[in-house]
Amino acid sequence: MSEILRLKHWQVFLILLFIQLLNNFSYTDNHAVTQVCVTAGYLLFLSMLLIYGHRLYDYLPRKVELSYTLFVLNCFLLAAVALVALLLTGKPDVQFTGIYALPALYLLYAMIHVVAFPAKVLCSAELKREAKAGEYAGTFFMIIFWPFCIWFVQPRVNNLIRYYKPGLE
């Protein structure tokens, strides 16, 4: 899966465009097909974030320690919640009210963390030190608007992969 980091920006753009197409897919005759496609698109988006976070983590300097385990757990938690929501309600989205809103707040944190982790890892690997929130905020927002901002993020990833060996200080 590390080949995704070596792809050109236009190739990753096409992959993300396909994922976005799945997320917006609507089939009026069969609601279940629509929900499965939307959930598959969401899971593919999560897997892209997981791949970027996992593979870029190898390029961090040894002195930088980020919570990789929390990142992986949050990815799998978000995937599990999406699948359970699809199975129980027939919809990939669920509304939480009352006391059930407390776990939903953690899910909000998990989603922010899953998007922020690859951004922080990329900036930390480029800076050769742990990046502060202000330093990776721009990359964070680029990942949120990924289908279009991949044109700016992927060349940085390609440069990092090309010039640095994993785990160097």
C-alpha positions as protocol buffer text, in pm:
chain_id: "A"
residue {
  index: 1
  type: MET
  ca { x: 0 y: 0 z: 0 }
}
residue {
  index: 2
  type: SER
  ca { x: 299 y: 231 z: 17 }
}
residue {
  index: 3
  type: GLU
  ca { x: 265 y: 270 z: -360 }
}
residue {
  index: 4
  type: ILE
  ca { x: -15 y: 520 z: -297 }
}
residue {
  index: 5
  type: LEU
  ca { x: 241 y: 760 z: -153 }
}
residue {
  index: 6
  type: ARG
  ca { x: 445 y: 734 z: -473 }
}
residue {
  index: 7
  type: LEU
  ca { x: 154 y: 808 z: -707 }
}
residue {
  index: 8
  type: LYS
  ca { x: 134 y: 1137 z: -892 }
}
residue {
  index: 9
  type: HIS
  ca { x: -117 y: 1394 z: -774 }
}
residue {
  index: 10
  type: TRP
  ca { x: -350 y: 1341 z: -1071 }
}
residue {
  index: 11
  type: GLN
  ca { x: -364 y: 965 z: -1003 }
}
residue {
  index: 12
  type: VAL
  ca { x: -458 y: 1019 z: -640 }
}
residue {
  index: 13
  type: PHE
  ca { x: -709 y: 1281 z: -754 }
}
residue {
  index: 14
  type: LEU
  ca { x: -883 y: 1019 z: -971 }
}
residue {
  index: 15
  type: ILE
  ca { x: -894 y: 774 z: -680 }
}
residue {
  index: 16
  type: LEU
  ca { x: -1040 y: 1039 z: -449 }
}
residue {
  index: 17
  type: LEU
  ca { x: -1287 y: 1142 z: -718 }
}
residue {
  index: 18
  type: PHE
  ca { x: -1408 y: 782 z: -738 }
}
residue {
  index: 19
  type: ILE
  ca { x: -1446 y: 774 z: -359 }
}
residue {
  index: 20
  type: GLN
  ca { x: -1640 y: 1102 z: -371 }
}
residue {
  index: 21
  type: LEU
  ca { x: -1861 y: 957 z: -643 }
}
residue {
  index: 22
  type: LEU
  ca { x: -1940 y: 661 z: -418 }
}
residue {
  index: 23
  type: ASN
  ca { x: -2023 y: 896 z: -131 }
}
residue {
  index: 24
  type: ASN
  ca { x: -2271 y: 1087 z: -348 }
}
residue {
  index: 25
  type: PHE
  ca { x: -2417 y: 785 z: -527 }
}
residue {
  index: 26
  type: SER
  ca { x: -2795 y: 764 z: -533 }
}
residue {
  index: 27
  type: TYR
  ca { x: -3001 y: 480 z: -677 }
}
residue {
  index: 28
  type: THR
  ca { x: -3371 y: 555 z: -646 }
}
residue {
  index: 29
  type: ASP
  ca { x: -3500 y: 203 z: -711 }
}
residue {
  index: 30
  type: ASN
  ca { x: -3305 y: 36 z: -432 }
}
residue {
  index: 31
  type: HIS
  ca { x: -3226 y: 229 z: -115 }
}
residue {
  index: 32
  type: ALA
  ca { x: -2996 y: -47 z: 15 }
}
residue {
  index: 33
  type: VAL
  ca { x: -2762 y: -14 z: -284 }
}
residue {
  index: 34
  type: THR
  ca { x: -2735 y: 358 z: -220 }
}
residue {
  index: 35
  type: GLN
  ca { x: -2652 y: 306 z: 147 }
}
residue {
  index: 36
  type: VAL
  ca { x: -2393 y: 39 z: 72 }
}
residue {
  index: 37
  type: CYS
  ca { x: -2221 y: 265 z: -183 }
}
residue {
  index: 38
  type: VAL
  ca { x: -2220 y: 562 z: 56 }
}
residue {
  index: 39
  type: THR
  ca { x: -2077 y: 347 z: 335 }
}
residue {
  index: 40
  type: ALA
  ca { x: -1816 y: 199 z: 100 }
}
residue {
  index: 41
  type: GLY
  ca { x: -1712 y: 550 z: -2 }
}
residue {
  index: 42
  type: TYR
  ca { x: -1681 y: 653 z: 363 }
}
residue {
  index: 43
  type: LEU
  ca { x: -1474 y: 343 z: 444 }
}
residue {
  index: 44
  type: LEU
  ca { x: -1249 y: 400 z: 143 }
}
residue {
  index: 45
  type: PHE
  ca { x: -1192 y: 759 z: 255 }
}
residue {
  index: 46
  type: LEU
  ca { x: -1100 y: 634 z: 603 }
}
residue {
  index: 47
  type: SER
  ca { x: -867 y: 377 z: 451 }
}
residue {
  index: 48
  type: MET
  ca { x: -691 y: 648 z: 250 }
}
residue {
  index: 49
  type: LEU
  ca { x: -634 y: 845 z: 570 }
}
residue {
  index: 50
  type: LEU
  ca { x: -514 y: 530 z: 744 }
}
residue {
  index: 51
  type: ILE
  ca { x: -270 y: 452 z: 463 }
}
residue {
  index: 52
  type: TYR
  ca { x: -127 y: 804 z: 462 }
}
residue {
  index: 53
  type: GLY
  ca { x: -96 y: 816 z: 840 }
}
residue {
  index: 54
  type: HIS
  ca { x: 52 y: 466 z: 861 }
}
residue {
  index: 55
  type: ARG
  ca { x: 307 y: 501 z: 581 }
}
residue {
  index: 56
  type: LEU
  ca { x: 414 y: 857 z: 660 }
}
residue {
  index: 57
  type: TYR
  ca { x: 469 y: 760 z: 1023 }
}
residue {
  index: 58
  type: ASP
  ca { x: 781 y: 571 z: 909 }
}
residue {
  index: 59
  type: TYR
  ca { x: 932 y: 900 z: 789 }
}
residue {
  index: 60
  type: LEU
  ca { x: 915 y: 1072 z: 1127 }
}
residue {
  index: 61
  type: PRO
  ca { x: 1243 y: 1153 z: 1297 }
}
residue {
  index: 62
  type: ARG
  ca { x: 1317 y: 923 z: 1591 }
}
residue {
  index: 63
  type: LYS
  ca { x: 1283 y: 1203 z: 1845 }
}
residue {
  index: 64
  type: VAL
  ca { x: 921 y: 1272 z: 1741 }
}
residue {
  index: 65
  type: GLU
  ca { x: 664 y: 1056 z: 1915 }
}
residue {
  index: 66
  type: LEU
  ca { x: 301 y: 1079 z: 1810 }
}
residue {
  index: 67
  type: SER
  ca { x: 11 y: 867 z: 1930 }
}
residue {
  index: 68
  type: TYR
  ca { x: 1 y: 618 z: 1644 }
}
residue {
  index: 69
  type: THR
  ca { x: -203 y: 361 z: 1839 }
}
residue {
  index: 70
  type: LEU
  ca { x: -476 y: 615 z: 1911 }
}
residue {
  index: 71
  type: PHE
  ca { x: -486 y: 703 z: 1541 }
}
residue {
  index: 72
  type: VAL
  ca { x: -534 y: 340 z: 1436 }
}
residue {
  index: 73
  type: LEU
  ca { x: -794 y: 277 z: 1708 }
}
residue {
  index: 74
  type: ASN
  ca { x: -989 y: 586 z: 1604 }
}
residue {
  index: 75
  type: CYS
  ca { x: -983 y: 475 z: 1239 }
}
residue {
  index: 76
  type: PHE
  ca { x: -1120 y: 133 z: 1323 }
}
residue {
  index: 77
  type: LEU
  ca { x: -1373 y: 279 z: 1568 }
}
residue {
  index: 78
  type: LEU
  ca { x: -1511 y: 512 z: 1301 }
}
residue {
  index: 79
  type: ALA
  ca { x: -1529 y: 226 z: 1051 }
}
residue {
  index: 80
  type: ALA
  ca { x: -1705 y: 2 z: 1303 }
}
residue {
  index: 81
  type: VAL
  ca { x: -1958 y: 272 z: 1393 }
}
residue {
  index: 82
  type: ALA
  ca { x: -2036 y: 331 z: 1024 }
}
residue {
  index: 83
  type: LEU
  ca { x: -2089 y: -41 z: 964 }
}
residue {
  index: 84
  type: VAL
  ca { x: -2300 y: -89 z: 1276 }
}
residue {
  index: 85
  type: ALA
  ca { x: -2509 y: 216 z: 1190 }
}
residue {
  index: 86
  type: LEU
  ca { x: -2567 y: 77 z: 842 }
}
residue {
  index: 87
  type: LEU
  ca { x: -2665 y: -264 z: 973 }
}
residue {
  index: 88
  type: LEU
  ca { x: -2892 y: -142 z: 1253 }
}
residue {
  index: 89
  type: THR
  ca { x: -3061 y: 154 z: 1092 }
}
residue {
  index: 90
  type: GLY
  ca { x: -3009 y: 105 z: 722 }
}
residue {
  index: 91
  type: LYS
  ca { x: -2839 y: 445 z: 710 }
}
residue {
  index: 92
  type: PRO
  ca { x: -2470 y: 529 z: 752 }
}
residue {
  index: 93
  type: ASP
  ca { x: -2562 y: 838 z: 954 }
}
residue {
  index: 94
  type: VAL
  ca { x: -2724 y: 832 z: 1297 }
}
residue {
  index: 95
  type: GLN
  ca { x: -2847 y: 1108 z: 1526 }
}
residue {
  index: 96
  type: PHE
  ca { x: -2759 y: 1086 z: 1894 }
}
residue {
  index: 97
  type: THR
  ca { x: -2966 y: 1259 z: 2161 }
}
residue {
  index: 98
  type: GLY
  ca { x: -2959 y: 1270 z: 2538 }
}
residue {
  index: 99
  type: ILE
  ca { x: -2698 y: 1061 z: 2715 }
}
residue {
  index: 100
  type: TYR
  ca { x: -2603 y: 896 z: 2386 }
}
residue {
  index: 101
  type: ALA
  ca { x: -2460 y: 1225 z: 2267 }
}
residue {
  index: 102
  type: LEU
  ca { x: -2156 y: 1179 z: 2493 }
}
residue {
  index: 103
  type: PRO
  ca { x: -2011 y: 891 z: 2289 }
}
residue {
  index: 104
  type: ALA
  ca { x: -2098 y: 1089 z: 1977 }
}
residue {
  index: 105
  type: LEU
  ca { x: -1873 y: 1370 z: 2102 }
}
residue {
  index: 106
  type: TYR
  ca { x: -1586 y: 1121 z: 2119 }
}
residue {
  index: 107
  type: LEU
  ca { x: -1667 y: 1015 z: 1763 }
}
residue {
  index: 108
  type: LEU
  ca { x: -1637 y: 1380 z: 1660 }
}
residue {
  index: 109
  type: TYR
  ca { x: -1297 y: 1396 z: 1829 }
}
residue {
  index: 110
  type: ALA
  ca { x: -1198 y: 1068 z: 1659 }
}
residue {
  index: 111
  type: MET
  ca { x: -1284 y: 1205 z: 1316 }
}
residue {
  index: 112
  type: ILE
  ca { x: -1086 y: 1524 z: 1378 }
}
residue {
  index: 113
  type: HIS
  ca { x: -791 y: 1318 z: 1505 }
}
residue {
  index: 114
  type: VAL
  ca { x: -802 y: 1082 z: 1207 }
}
residue {
  index: 115
  type: VAL
  ca { x: -782 y: 1379 z: 969 }
}
residue {
  index: 116
  type: ALA
  ca { x: -524 y: 1571 z: 1175 }
}
residue {
  index: 117
  type: PHE
  ca { x: -282 y: 1282 z: 1228 }
}
residue {
  index: 118
  type: PRO
  ca { x: -163 y: 1248 z: 865 }
}
residue {
  index: 119
  type: ALA
  ca { x: -134 y: 1628 z: 844 }
}
residue {
  index: 120
  type: LYS
  ca { x: 76 y: 1643 z: 1160 }
}
residue {
  index: 121
  type: VAL
  ca { x: 291 y: 1349 z: 1052 }
}
residue {
  index: 122
  type: LEU
  ca { x: 358 y: 1505 z: 712 }
}
residue {
  index: 123
  type: CYS
  ca { x: 451 y: 1843 z: 856 }
}
residue {
  index: 124
  type: SER
  ca { x: 661 y: 1686 z: 1134 }
}
residue {
  index: 125
  type: ALA
  ca { x: 853 y: 1476 z: 884 }
}
residue {
  index: 126
  type: GLU
  ca { x: 916 y: 1783 z: 669 }
}
residue {
  index: 127
  type: LEU
  ca { x: 1025 y: 1997 z: 964 }
}
residue {
  index: 128
  type: LYS
  ca { x: 1224 y: 1712 z: 1127 }
}
residue {
  index: 129
  type: ARG
  ca { x: 1060 y: 1795 z: 1461 }
}
residue {
  index: 130
  type: GLU
  ca { x: 712 y: 1774 z: 1608 }
}
residue {
  index: 131
  type: ALA
  ca { x: 489 y: 2022 z: 1430 }
}
residue {
  index: 132
  type: LYS
  ca { x: 273 y: 2256 z: 1633 }
}
residue {
  index: 133
  type: ALA
  ca { x: -98 y: 2300 z: 1563 }
}
residue {
  index: 134
  type: GLY
  ca { x: -48 y: 2624 z: 1371 }
}
residue {
  index: 135
  type: GLU
  ca { x: 212 y: 2463 z: 1149 }
}
residue {
  index: 136
  type: TYR
  ca { x: -8 y: 2179 z: 1028 }
}
residue {
  index: 137
  type: ALA
  ca { x: -345 y: 2359 z: 1032 }
}
residue {
  index: 138
  type: GLY
  ca { x: -320 y: 2441 z: 662 }
}
residue {
  index: 139
  type: THR
  ca { x: -245 y: 2080 z: 573 }
}
residue {
  index: 140
  type: PHE
  ca { x: -533 y: 1971 z: 798 }
}
residue {
  index: 141
  type: PHE
  ca { x: -777 y: 2183 z: 599 }
}
residue {
  index: 142
  type: MET
  ca { x: -626 y: 2062 z: 273 }
}
residue {
  index: 143
  type: ILE
  ca { x: -701 y: 1704 z: 378 }
}
residue {
  index: 144
  type: ILE
  ca { x: -1060 y: 1800 z: 462 }
}
residue {
  index: 145
  type: PHE
  ca { x: -1095 y: 1934 z: 106 }
}
residue {
  index: 146
  type: TRP
  ca { x: -886 y: 1650 z: -32 }
}
residue {
  index: 147
  type: PRO
  ca { x: -1022 y: 1587 z: -377 }
}
residue {
  index: 148
  type: PHE
  ca { x: -908 y: 1933 z: -483 }
}
residue {
  index: 149
  type: CYS
  ca { x: -619 y: 2003 z: -245 }
}
residue {
  index: 150
  type: ILE
  ca { x: -443 y: 1675 z: -325 }
}
residue {
  index: 151
  type: TRP
  ca { x: -276 y: 1877 z: -601 }
}
residue {
  index: 152
  type: PHE
  ca { x: -83 y: 2054 z: -322 }
}
residue {
  index: 153
  type: VAL
  ca { x: -44 y: 1775 z: -65 }
}
residue {
  index: 154
  type: GLN
  ca { x: 69 y: 1487 z: -287 }
}
residue {
  index: 155
  type: PRO
  ca { x: 378 y: 1667 z: -431 }
}
residue {
  index: 156
  type: ARG
  ca { x: 492 y: 1728 z: -72 }
}
residue {
  index: 157
  type: VAL
  ca { x: 443 y: 1358 z: 4 }
}
residue {
  index: 158
  type: ASN
  ca { x: 632 y: 1263 z: -312 }
}
residue {
  index: 159
  type: ASN
  ca { x: 924 y: 1491 z: -217 }
}
residue {
  index: 160
  type: LEU
  ca { x: 935 y: 1343 z: 132 }
}
residue {
  index: 161
  type: ILE
  ca { x: 936 y: 987 z: -2 }
}
residue {
  index: 162
  type: ARG
  ca { x: 1197 y: 1068 z: -266 }
}
residue {
  index: 163
  type: TYR
  ca { x: 1453 y: 1247 z: -49 }
}
residue {
  index: 164
  type: TYR
  ca { x: 1429 y: 1099 z: 300 }
}
residue {
  index: 165
  type: LYS
  ca { x: 1483 y: 752 z: 435 }
}
residue {
  index: 166
  type: PRO
  ca { x: 1234 y: 626 z: 696 }
}
residue {
  index: 167
  type: GLY
  ca { x: 1333 y: 685 z: 1056 }
}
residue {
  index: 168
  type: LEU
  ca { x: 1621 y: 926 z: 998 }
}
residue {
  index: 169
  type: GLU
  ca { x: 1688 y: 1205 z: 1240 }
}
